[in-house]
Amino acid sequence: MSQPQEVVSQPQRLAQPQHVVATAGHVDHGKSSLVRALTGMEPDRWAEERRRGLSIDLGFAWTDLPGAGRVAFVDVPGHERFVANMLAGVGPVPAVLLVVAADEGWMPQSSEHLDALAALGVRHGLLVLSRADLADPVGLAAVRDDALARLAATPMGAVEAVTVSTHTGAGLTELRTALARMLATLETPDPAAPTRLWVDRAFAITGAGTVVTGTLGAGQLAVGDELVLSSSGRTVRVRALRSTGEQRQEVTGVCRVGVNLRGLDTTDVHRGDALLTPGGWTEAAELDVRLTSTGLGEGHPGRTGVRLQGDLVLHIGSAAVAARVRLLGSDTARVRLARPVPVHVGDRALLRDPGRHRVVAGLVLLDVAPEPLRRRGAAARRAHVLASMTGEPDSAAELARRGLARRSTLAAMGLTPPPAPAAGDWLVDPGRLRELATRLEAVVTDWCRRQPLESGMPLPAARAALALPTVELVELVRAESGLQVRDGRVCPRSGTGLPEQVARAVAAVLADLAARPFAAPEAARLAELGLGQGELAAAVRAGLLVRIGPGIVLDPDAPERAVRVLSGLPQPFTVSQARQVLGTSRRVALPLLDALDRAGRTIRDRDDRRRVAEAGPPRVGS
């Protein structure tokens, strides 16, 4: 087979809109001939395809359609041996021409292609009755009615039917008109959506390097963009872009596009890989899904009870990945893949049994980061949860199910992070936050009961008790609970948190200090009150006392009061002058002045004299 040829020209911008349409239908029903008649281009790229008159791989062609702008066609093979190639082309495409030969009618591959389209949720299409010149009117009407009835049972519903003959040219004008009407009903993709370009071809161009092609369903691509290659996680840069025969500086989905990648060998990228916006997608090898049956054939488990066993393949985009399925509920399942694929909640995919040549089930992705099913009864509980999920992206509901999640995680799942209480990148569901606040009160109360000399529970211990990923989340929960935080500890909402006898002893010390604020109690007085080192440390942590030296404690306001008193002295002043004006001893005056020096409230000169600083830095305390 000969390699496809590309022509490099100067970058251009295309103002007119672009649409992408795939063909589908049984082998030799005229799909390629139809594309050739509509575009004047040869969709069969390989010499063997043209020699055999049989599409083997994907073909591509385009035309400018009045009333619709630029339309690119993905021509897929119809033979059952090449259904995987067909699915690679149809997967990312929003609309389809289903071709049925008027002289032969509905055939086996017509059914498998329609099953695939239904499983993928394709909602826009046209029925094209080809080879009309070979069919009699009665037979043609019967074929049309049968095909329309089959399509009506799929997400496409009622579609237009156009009768054509590429041999005589009859009906082609009507087909172009109907195609323009159908394309006018397509939704406009979000240009700000994260990029996921499923690769359907990869080849090399002399002097340019590796080129990949695919259908860009949404988002944008521009020269110079950095993307992630899904199969390796490698960052690649866009060197050049080409769409429908023209070089571009940027493209917007939906469109067919060729991407020239800098520094990447053709052996590093294959069909089924994807080029991704960094951080925009979840690479998942385990998925929770809803099985869909609309329009599927008799192989679907919901219709015949066939179990999802054996060697199945999941098709999503242009990827085909071996899959094992575990049914959870009547229409929900856990799918385990042989390798991760980039996905969002709400994506559609299908399961196919290649040995039996049939689509087994369509899938809607409900959860792209599910928890493992380890414990007894986990599958039944999970089925109950999945039963309430619609498959439509709902960030608030997802956050409620998880309780807490990173903004970046939700975004990578295809969900817009909802308004919610936040701590950094973490979001907490309001209901879960209230539950955590109640639990925090209980664990803090229990901690203070078991650790009576502790003024509160250290933040790291609270984080571990609540099984939270960050200490910042503990602070968010604490604020919701109304508990206090002092010195890195979560404290009860009211009271000192100290044992009653210790609280009474501290109150006695404070009463002594009320009369003489700078006369720190002697060791004998502390011993008399039963205040040892542990009790004093607890009182300091509770904010009831301030420690200015070993065994020396004062009222917490004493240091600031001392600054005010010392400000009335001639500046600078001596230790002796300070001791006298404060009415205390050198045992207290020296460590108090040292503490004021460290806090920047006083400044010490070379001759050991001090003066009060003009500014007011942080309070003194330990």
C-alpha positions in Angstrom: 0.0 0.0 0.0 1.2 3.5 -0.8 1.6 6.1 1.9 -0.8 9.1 2.0 0.6 12.2 0.6 0.3 15.7 2.1 1.1 19.1 0.7 2.5 21.8 3.0 1.4 25.4 2.2 1.3 28.7 4.0 -1.0 28.9 7.1 -4.5 30.2 6.5 -7.6 30.8 8.5 -11.0 29.5 7.4 -13.9 31.7 8.3 -16.7 29.4 7.2 -18.0 26.7 9.5 -17.0 23.1 9.2 -19.0 20.0 9.9 -17.9 16.3 10.0 -20.2 13.5 8.8 -19.5 9.8 8.8 -20.9 7.2 6.4 -22.2 3.8 7.6 -23.8 0.8 6.0 -23.3 -2.7 4.6 -20.3 -3.5 2.5 -20.7 -2.6 -1.2 -23.8 -0.5 -0.7 -22.1 2.6 -2.3 -20.8 4.6 0.6 -17.5 5.5 -1.1 -19.2 6.2 -4.4 -21.6 8.5 -2.6 -18.7 10.5 -1.0 -17.0 10.6 -4.3 -20.1 12.0 -6.0 -20.7 14.6 -3.3 -17.1 15.9 -3.1 -15.3 15.0 -6.3 -12.5 13.4 -4.2 -11.4 9.9 -3.9 -11.9 8.7 -0.3 -10.2 5.4 -0.8 -6.5 6.2 0.1 -4.9 2.9 -0.6 -4.2 1.4 -4.0 -5.6 -2.0 -2.9 -8.9 -0.4 -1.9 -9.3 1.1 -5.3 -8.2 -2.2 -7.0 -10.7 -4.3 -5.0 -13.4 -1.7 -4.9 -13.6 -2.3 -1.2 -12.9 0.2 1.6 -10.5 -1.4 4.1 -9.6 1.6 6.2 -11.0 5.1 6.9 -11.3 7.4 4.0 -11.5 11.2 4.0 -12.9 13.8 1.6 -14.5 17.2 1.9 -16.6 19.8 0.0 -18.2 23.2 0.4 -21.9 22.7 0.7 -24.3 25.6 0.0 -26.1 26.5 3.2 -23.7 24.5 5.4 -20.2 25.6 4.6 -17.2 23.2 4.6 -18.3 19.5 5.2 -15.7 16.8 5.8 -16.7 13.1 5.3 -15.2 10.1 7.1 -15.9 7.2 4.9 -15.9 3.9 6.8 -15.5 0.3 5.6 -18.6 -1.8 5.6 -17.2 -5.3 5.7 -17.6 -7.2 9.0 -13.8 -7.8 9.1 -13.2 -4.1 9.3 -15.9 -3.0 11.9 -13.1 -1.9 14.3 -11.9 0.5 11.6 -15.5 1.7 11.1 -15.9 2.4 14.8 -12.6 4.3 14.9 -14.1 6.7 12.3 -17.6 7.0 13.7 -16.7 7.3 17.3 -15.9 11.1 17.5 -18.3 12.1 14.7 -21.6 13.9 15.5 -23.7 13.0 12.4 -24.0 10.1 9.9 -25.2 9.2 6.5 -26.6 5.6 6.8 -26.5 4.1 3.3 -28.7 1.2 2.3 -28.7 -0.2 -1.3 -32.3 0.1 -2.7 -31.9 -3.0 -4.7 -30.6 -5.2 -1.8 -32.3 -3.7 1.3 -31.3 -4.1 4.9 -28.2 -6.4 5.5 -26.2 -7.8 8.4 -23.6 -5.0 8.5 -26.5 -2.4 8.2 -27.7 -3.8 11.6 -24.2 -3.8 13.3 -23.5 -0.3 12.1 -26.9 1.0 13.3 -26.4 -0.8 16.6 -23.0 1.0 17.0 -24.5 4.4 16.2 -27.3 3.8 18.7 -24.8 2.7 21.4 -22.7 5.8 20.8 -25.8 8.0 21.1 -25.6 9.5 17.6 -28.7 11.6 17.2 -28.3 13.2 13.8 -28.4 11.4 10.5 -29.9 10.9 7.1 -31.0 7.7 5.4 -29.6 7.4 1.8 -31.1 4.8 -0.5 -28.4 4.2 -3.0 -28.4 2.4 -6.4 -31.9 3.6 -7.0 -31.5 3.0 -10.7 -31.3 -0.7 -10.0 -34.5 -1.0 -7.9 -38.1 -1.1 -8.9 -40.4 1.5 -7.2 -42.3 -1.0 -5.0 -39.1 -2.7 -3.8 -37.5 0.7 -3.1 -40.5 1.8 -1.0 -40.4 -1.4 1.0 -36.6 -0.9 1.7 -37.2 2.7 2.7 -40.0 2.0 5.1 -38.1 -0.9 6.7 -34.9 1.2 7.2 -36.8 4.2 8.5 -38.6 2.0 11.1 -35.3 0.7 12.3 -33.8 4.1 12.6 -36.8 5.4 14.5 -36.0 3.0 17.3 -32.6 4.6 17.8 -31.6 8.0 19.3 -31.8 9.4 15.7 -35.6 8.9 15.7 -37.4 10.1 12.6 -34.9 11.1 9.8 -35.2 12.2 6.3 -34.8 9.6 3.5 -33.2 10.6 0.2 -33.1 8.3 -2.9 -30.0 8.7 -5.1 -28.1 7.1 -7.9 -24.4 7.9 -8.2 -24.5 6.3 -11.6 -27.1 8.7 -13.1 -26.7 11.5 -10.6 -30.3 11.4 -9.6 -31.1 12.7 -6.1 -27.7 14.2 -5.4 -29.1 17.8 -5.4 -31.9 16.7 -3.0 -29.3 14.9 -0.8 -27.1 18.1 -0.6 -30.2 20.1 0.4 -31.3 17.5 3.0 -27.7 17.3 4.3 -27.6 21.1 4.8 -30.9 20.9 6.7 -29.6 18.2 9.0 -26.3 20.0 9.7 -28.2 23.1 10.7 -29.7 21.2 13.6 -26.3 20.2 15.1 -25.3 21.8 18.4 -22.4 24.2 18.4 -19.5 22.7 20.3 -17.9 24.6 23.2 -14.7 26.2 21.9 -13.5 26.5 25.5 -13.8 22.8 26.2 -10.6 20.8 26.9 -9.1 19.2 23.8 -9.4 15.5 23.2 -8.3 14.6 19.6 -8.7 10.9 19.0 -6.0 9.8 16.6 -7.2 7.7 13.6 -4.1 8.0 11.5 -0.4 8.5 12.2 2.3 8.9 9.4 5.4 10.8 8.6 6.0 13.5 6.0 9.5 14.1 4.7 10.9 17.3 6.1 8.0 17.8 8.6 8.0 14.7 10.8 5.1 12.9 12.5 1.5 13.9 11.6 -1.6 12.5 13.3 -5.2 13.1 12.1 -8.5 12.9 13.8 -11.9 14.6 14.3 -11.8 17.4 16.8 -15.2 17.3 18.5 -14.9 20.5 20.6 -12.3 22.9 21.9 -9.5 24.5 20.0 -6.0 23.7 18.7 -3.4 26.2 17.8 0.2 26.1 16.6 2.5 26.1 19.6 0.0 24.4 21.9 1.4 21.8 24.4 -0.7 18.7 24.6 -0.4 15.4 26.4 -0.2 12.1 24.5 -2.6 9.7 26.3 -0.6 6.5 25.7 2.6 7.7 27.4 1.8 10.9 29.3 4.4 12.6 27.2 4.1 16.3 26.5 4.1 17.2 22.8 4.0 20.5 21.0 1.9 21.4 17.9 4.3 22.3 15.1 1.7 22.9 12.4 -2.0 22.3 11.7 -3.9 21.3 8.5 -7.6 20.9 7.9 -9.4 19.9 4.8 -6.4 20.7 2.6 -5.3 24.0 4.1 -2.6 24.9 6.6 -4.1 26.7 9.7 -2.8 28.6 12.7 -5.7 27.4 14.7 -8.8 25.2 14.4 -12.0 24.9 16.4 -14.2 21.8 16.7 -16.0 20.2 15.0 -13.4 19.7 12.3 -11.1 17.2 10.6 -7.5 18.2 11.4 -4.0 17.0 10.8 -1.5 17.8 13.5 2.2 18.0 12.9 3.9 17.1 16.2 7.4 18.3 17.1 9.9 15.7 18.3 7.7 12.7 18.1 8.4 9.5 16.1 5.6 7.7 14.3 6.3 4.6 16.4 5.3 6.6 19.5 1.7 7.2 18.5 -1.0 5.0 17.1 -4.7 4.9 16.3 -6.6 5.0 19.6 -4.2 7.4 21.3 -5.5 10.9 22.0 -4.0 14.4 22.2 -5.2 16.0 25.4 -5.4 19.4 27.1 -3.1 18.9 30.2 -5.2 18.3 33.3 -8.4 18.3 31.2 -9.2 14.5 31.3 -9.2 11.6 33.7 -7.1 8.6 32.5 -9.2 5.7 33.7 -8.8 1.9 33.5 -11.9 1.3 35.7 -15.3 2.8 35.0 -18.8 2.6 36.4 -21.3 2.7 33.6 -24.9 2.5 32.7 -25.7 -0.1 29.9 -28.0 1.3 27.2 -30.2 -0.9 25.0 -31.9 1.6 22.7 -31.8 0.3 19.2 -29.4 -2.5 19.9 -29.7 -5.9 18.4 -30.5 -9.2 20.2 -27.1 -9.5 21.7 -27.9 -6.9 24.4 -28.2 -8.3 27.9 -31.2 -6.3 28.7 -33.1 -7.9 25.9 -32.0 -11.5 25.9 -30.3 -12.1 29.2 -26.9 -12.7 27.5 -24.2 -12.3 30.2 -21.4 -9.8 29.6 -18.6 -12.4 29.6 -15.8 -13.4 27.3 -13.3 -11.3 25.4 -15.1 -8.0 24.9 -13.7 -4.8 23.5 -14.6 -1.3 24.6 -14.7 1.2 21.7 -14.5 4.9 22.6 -13.4 7.6 20.2 -10.9 5.8 17.9 -9.7 3.5 20.7 -10.4 -0.2 21.1 -9.5 -1.6 24.4 -9.9 -5.1 25.9 -12.5 -5.0 28.7 -13.9 -7.2 31.5 -17.3 -6.4 32.8 -18.9 -7.0 36.2 -22.7 -6.4 36.4 -23.7 -4.4 39.5 -27.4 -3.8 39.0 -29.9 -4.5 36.3 -28.4 -1.9 34.0 -25.2 -0.8 35.7 -21.7 -2.4 35.6 -18.1 -2.0 36.5 -15.8 -2.1 33.5 -12.1 -2.9 33.8 -9.9 -2.0 30.9 -6.6 -3.4 29.8 -5.2 0.1 29.7 -6.4 3.6 30.7 -8.3 5.8 28.4 -9.0 9.6 28.7 -12.6 10.1 29.7 -15.3 12.4 31.2 -18.5 11.7 33.0 -21.3 11.4 30.4 -19.0 10.0 27.7 -20.6 7.3 25.5 -18.9 4.1 24.4 -19.8 0.6 23.4 -18.9 -2.9 24.1 -18.4 -5.3 21.2 -17.9 -9.0 21.0 -15.4 -9.3 18.1 -15.8 -13.1 18.0 -19.5 -13.0 17.5 -19.4 -9.8 15.3 -22.0 -8.0 17.4 -22.4 -4.9 19.5 -23.1 -6.2 23.0 -24.1 -3.0 24.8 -23.9 0.8 24.7 -22.4 2.6 27.7 -22.9 5.9 29.4 -20.0 6.7 31.8 -21.4 7.5 35.3 -18.1 7.5 37.3 -14.6 7.7 35.9 -12.9 7.4 39.2 -14.9 4.8 41.2 -13.8 3.4 44.5 -12.6 -0.3 44.6 -15.3 -2.9 45.4 -13.4 -4.7 48.2 -15.9 -5.4 51.0 -18.8 -7.8 51.1 -21.9 -6.1 49.8 -19.9 -3.3 48.1 -21.3 -4.2 44.7 -24.9 -4.0 45.8 -24.3 -0.7 47.6 -22.6 0.7 44.6 -25.5 -0.4 42.3 -27.9 1.5 44.6 -25.8 4.6 44.3 -25.4 4.3 40.5 -29.2 3.9 40.1 -29.6 7.5 41.1 -27.1 8.8 38.6 -28.2 10.1 35.2 -25.0 10.1 33.3 -25.3 13.8 32.7 -22.4 15.8 34.3 -23.6 17.1 37.7 -20.8 18.5 39.7 -22.9 19.3 42.8 -24.2 15.8 42.9 -20.8 14.3 42.3 -19.3 16.4 45.2 -22.2 15.3 47.4 -21.5 11.7 46.7 -17.8 12.1 47.3 -18.1 14.5 50.3 -14.9 16.3 49.3 -12.9 16.5 46.1 -10.2 18.6 44.5 -11.3 21.3 42.0 -8.7 19.9 39.6 -10.1 16.3 40.0 -13.7 17.4 39.2 -12.5 19.4 36.2 -10.6 16.4 34.9 -13.8 14.4 35.2 -15.5 16.9 32.9 -17.4 18.6 35.7 -17.5 22.4 36.4 -16.5 22.7 40.1 -19.7 23.9 42.0 -19.9 26.7 44.5 -18.9 25.1 47.8 -16.9 25.6 51.0 -13.2 25.5 50.0 -9.8 25.1 51.4 -7.2 25.6 48.7 -7.9 23.2 45.8 -10.3 21.2 48.0 -14.0 21.6 47.9 -16.3 20.2 50.6 -20.0 19.4 50.2 -22.0 21.5 52.6 -23.8 18.5 54.1 -20.5 16.6 54.5 -19.0 19.7 56.1 -21.8 19.8 58.8 -21.2 16.1 59.4 -17.4 16.7 59.9 -18.1 19.6 62.2 -20.2 17.4 64.4 -17.5 14.7 64.4 -14.8 17.2 65.2 -16.7 18.4 68.3 -16.9 14.8 69.5 -13.3 13.9 68.9 -12.1 17.2 70.5 -14.3 16.6 73.6 -13.0 13.0 73.8 -9.4 14.2 73.5 -9.7 16.8 76.2 -11.3 14.2 78.5 -8.4 11.8 77.9 -5.8 14.5 78.0 -7.0 16.8 80.8 -3.9 19.0 80.9 -4.1 19.6 77.1 -5.9 22.8 76.2 -7.1 21.3 72.9 -6.4 18.7 70.2 -3.4 19.4 67.9 -4.4 20.1 64.3 -2.5 17.1 62.9 -4.3 14.8 65.4 -7.6 16.3 64.4 -6.8 15.8 60.7 -6.0 12.1 61.3 -9.1 11.6 63.4 -11.3 12.9 60.6 -9.3 11.2 57.8 -8.9 14.5 56.0 -6.1 15.0 53.4 -4.9 18.4 54.6 -4.7 20.4 57.8 -6.3 23.4 55.9 -9.5 21.3 55.7 -9.4 20.9 59.5 -9.5 24.6 59.8 -12.5 24.8 57.5 -14.3 22.2 59.6 -13.3 24.0 62.8 -14.8 27.2 61.5 -18.1 25.4 60.7 -18.2 23.9 64.2 -17.6 27.1 66.1 -14.7 25.5 68.1 -11.7 27.7 68.8 -8.1 27.3 67.7 -5.2 28.4 69.9 -1.5 27.7 69.4 -2.2 25.1 66.7 -4.8 23.3 68.8 -8.6 22.9 68.4 -10.2 23.9 71.7 -13.7 23.6 73.1 -16.2 26.3 72.2 -16.3 27.7 75.7 -14.4 27.3 79.0 -10.7 26.8 79.6 -10.7 23.1 78.7 -8.7 22.5 81.9 -9.6 20.2 84.8 -11.7 22.0 87.4 -9.0 21.9 90.1 -6.4 23.3 87.7 -8.8 26.0 86.6 -9.4 27.0 90.2 -5.6 27.2 90.9 -5.0 29.4 87.8 -7.9 31.6 88.9 -6.1 32.0 92.3 -2.9 33.0 90.6 -4.7 35.6 88.4 -6.3 37.0 91.6 -2.9 37.4 93.1 -1.6 39.1 90.0 -4.6 41.5 89.9 -3.2 43.2 93.0 0.5 43.1 91.9 0.6 42.5 88.1 4.3 41.9 87.8 4.9 39.9 91.1 5.0 36.5 89.5 4.1 33.8 92.1 7.0 32.0 93.7 7.6 28.3 93.4 6.2 27.7 96.8 3.0 29.5 96.0 2.6 27.5 92.8 3.3 24.2 94.7 0.7 25.2 97.3 -1.9 25.6 94.5 -0.9 22.3 92.9 0.5 23.9 89.7 3.4 21.9 88.4 5.1 22.2 85.0 2.3 20.3 83.2 -0.5 22.3 84.8 1.3 25.6 84.0 1.9 24.5 80.4 -1.8 23.7 80.0 -2.7 27.1 81.4 -0.3 28.8 78.9 -1.7 26.8 76.0 -5.2 27.8 77.1 -4.2 31.4 76.9 -4.8 32.0 80.7 -1.2 32.7 81.6 1.9 33.8 79.7 5.3 32.3 80.4 8.2 34.7 80.4 10.8 32.3 81.9 11.2 28.9 83.5 8.6 28.7 86.3 7.7 32.4 85.8 4.1 33.2 84.7 2.1 36.4 84.5 -1.3 37.5 83.3 -1.4 37.4 79.5 -1.9 41.2 79.4 1.1 41.9 81.7 3.8 42.3 78.9 1.7 45.0 77.1 0.9 46.7 80.4 4.7 46.7 81.2 5.4 48.5 77.9 2.9 51.2 78.8 4.5 51.6 82.2 8.0 51.6 80.9 7.1 54.3 78.3 6.7 56.7 81.2 10.4 56.4 82.2 13.1 58.6 80.9 14.5 56.8 77.8 16.7 54.8 77.9 16.2 53.2 81.3 18.1 50.6 83.4 17.0 47.2 84.7 16.9 48.7 88.2 14.6 51.5 87.0 12.3 49.1 85.3 12.2 46.8 88.3 11.3 49.7 90.6 8.5 51.1 88.4 7.0 47.7 87.8 7.1 46.8 91.4 8.8 43.5 91.0 12.1 41.6 91.5 15.1 41.0 89.3 13.9 37.4 89.1 10.9 38.7 87.1 12.2 41.9 85.6 15.2 40.4 83.7 13.2 37.6 81.8 10.3 40.1 81.2 12.7 42.6 79.6 14.4 39.8 77.6 10.9 38.7 76.3 10.1 42.3 75.4 13.4 42.6 73.5 12.7 39.4 71.5 9.2 40.7 70.6 10.7 44.0 69.5 8.7 46.0 72.1 11.9 47.2 73.7 15.4 47.9 72.2 18.5 47.0 74.2 21.6 49.3 73.9 25.2 48.3 74.3 25.4 49.5 77.9 22.4 47.3 78.8 20.0 50.2 78.9 16.7 49.8 77.1 14.2 52.1 75.5 10.6 51.4 74.3 10.3 50.8 70.6 8.0 53.2 68.7 6.2 50.6 66.7 4.1 47.8 68.2 5.2 44.4 66.9 3.5 41.1 68.0 2.4 40.5 71.5 4.7 38.8 74.0 3.9 35.2 75.0 4.8 31.6 74.9 
